[in-house]
């Protein structure tokens, strides 16, 4: 296997890969993704994005195998205490791009989200939307302080106290308004 080339990408226009000029084999592209990248998209639920994307593109006859490695950090709001926390991201995503004649119809029919079709007449492949998607998919659904940090200096004490009070009130309501109370006496009847 030939040694991959490393090309550093920093500008929006450079998310276009001119694949026609690439020789068959492995090519590696690196992208530094920061908050400014997301300005063209809707508002995100994270800030301070500092993510590195390593795209390994294996060019073959009629198709590409692409592997996106996501590595970095974003600042998100903790689901439990409401303060902002720094979350580490790491994930991998694979895409297969196939060169076909009727790419629009093929993309509509394709059910596998990891397969994409392009026209034989195209000369550039823009990867910005995939990078956007993969950064967002790398963020955990549940965003909370680490267990050892929970309740520590970084947590919002007022919110945690209010949650504790709400849990106590809910427990009292359960004990007072227990709809199942009294059903135990029917348990042993046949």
N, C-alpha and C positions, 0 to 999 in steps of 0.2 A: 504494500500500500504506500502511495507517495506521501511525503511529509506535507501536512496541511499548511496553508498560508494563513497568517494572522493579519487581519486588517482591522484597525480601530475606527469605529464610526461615532461621530459626535453631532452631526447635523441632520435635520429632518429629511432633507433630500437624499441623504445617504442611507435611508431605510429602503431605498430602491436598490436591488441587487441586479446589475446587468449580467444576467446569467449566460447570454449568448456568447460573451467573450471569455467565459470561464472554461477551462479545459475539464474533461471528465475527471472525476476523482473528488477528493475531500478538500473543502475550503472552509476556513473558520473566520467568522466575523464577530467582533466584540462591540457591544453597545453599552454606553453608560446612560442609565435612565434616571432622570430627576424630575421634580415637580413640573418643570416647564414642558416636559413631554406631554403631559396630560391636559394642557390648556386647550387643545383642539377637541377634547372629549368633554362630556358632562362633568360636573363637580364630583370629585372622588371622596370617599369616606376615610381617607388617609392623607397625611402630609409628610414632609421631609423624606420623600422617596430617595433612596440611595441604593439603586439596584444595578447589578451587572448582568448583562445577558450575553451568553456565549452561544452563538448559533453555528452549529456544525452542519454544513450543506454538502451532501454527497451527490454529485451530479452524475447521472447515468443516462443512457440513451432513452429518451422519451419520458423520464421522470426524475424527481429529486427526492432524496430522503433528508429531512431536516430535523435536527434535534436542538431544542431550545433549553439551555440550562439557566435557571433563574437563581440568583444569589444576591442577598442584600438585606436592607432593613426599610421599614416604613413606620411612621408614628400613627397610631390608631387610638381610639377611645376605648377604655376598658368597659366591658359590658356590665361589670359588677359595681365598680366604684365611680365610674364616670371620668376619671383622670386619663390623661394621655400617657401611653406607654409605647416603647419602642419594640416592634415585633421583628424577629428575624424571619427572612423568607428563604426557602430553598425548595426547588422543585424542578422537574424535567418534563418536557412535552415533546411529542413526536408528531410530525406532519409529513404526509406523502403528497407531493404535487405531481400530477400526471398531465402530460401534454396531449391534448386531444383536438379534434376538429370542432365538435359541438360542445364547448365547455359550459355554456350557460345551462343547457338542458341537463347535462351530466351533473352539474352542481345542484340543480333543483331536485334531481332524483336520488342523489347520494344521501344515505342515512348515516354513514360513519363520519363524525365531525373531524376525524383525523386525516381525511382524504379530501383533497382539493384539486379541481381541474382548471387548467389554463389552456388558452388557444395556442396552437403551433406558431401563430404569427406574433405572439408577444415576445418582447426582448428584455423586459425588466420584471422583477418580482418585488412588490412592496410588502415588507414584513411588519410595518408599524402596527396594524390592527391586531396581528397575532401577539406582538409584544404587549400591547395594552391588555389583551385578554389574559395572557399568561401571568402577568404581574398580578392582576386582580384575582385570578384563580389560586395564586400562591398564598394569598392572605387567608389565615385560618377563619372559619366561620365564627367560631367562638373566640372572642378576643378578651382575654383576662390576664391580670397580673399573674406572675409566677406564684406558685403556692407558697414558696418561702418569702415572697414579697408581700403577699396579701395581708392587709391590715397594717403594713409598715408605713414608713415616712412618706412614700409616694402616693399612698391611697388617700382618697377623700374621706376623712373621718366622719364628716357630717352625713354624707350619703350612707356610709356603712351603719351608722347609728340609726338612721331613719329606717333602713332595711331591717335591722334587728327589731325595732319597735313594731314594724308592720308584720313581721313573722310572729311576734308574741301576740298581737291583736288577732291575727288569723287563727292562731292556735286556740285562743280563748273562744272565738266564735265557733270553732269546730266542736269544742267541748260543750258549749251551751246549746247549740243548734244541731246536735247530732241527729240527723234524720234516721239513722240506723239504730238509735237507742231503743231498747226494748225488744228488738228482734231476736236477741239471744235466747229469750224464753221459748221461741218457736223452733229452735235449733234441734232439740231432742225429741220433738213430737213426730210421730209417724202417721 
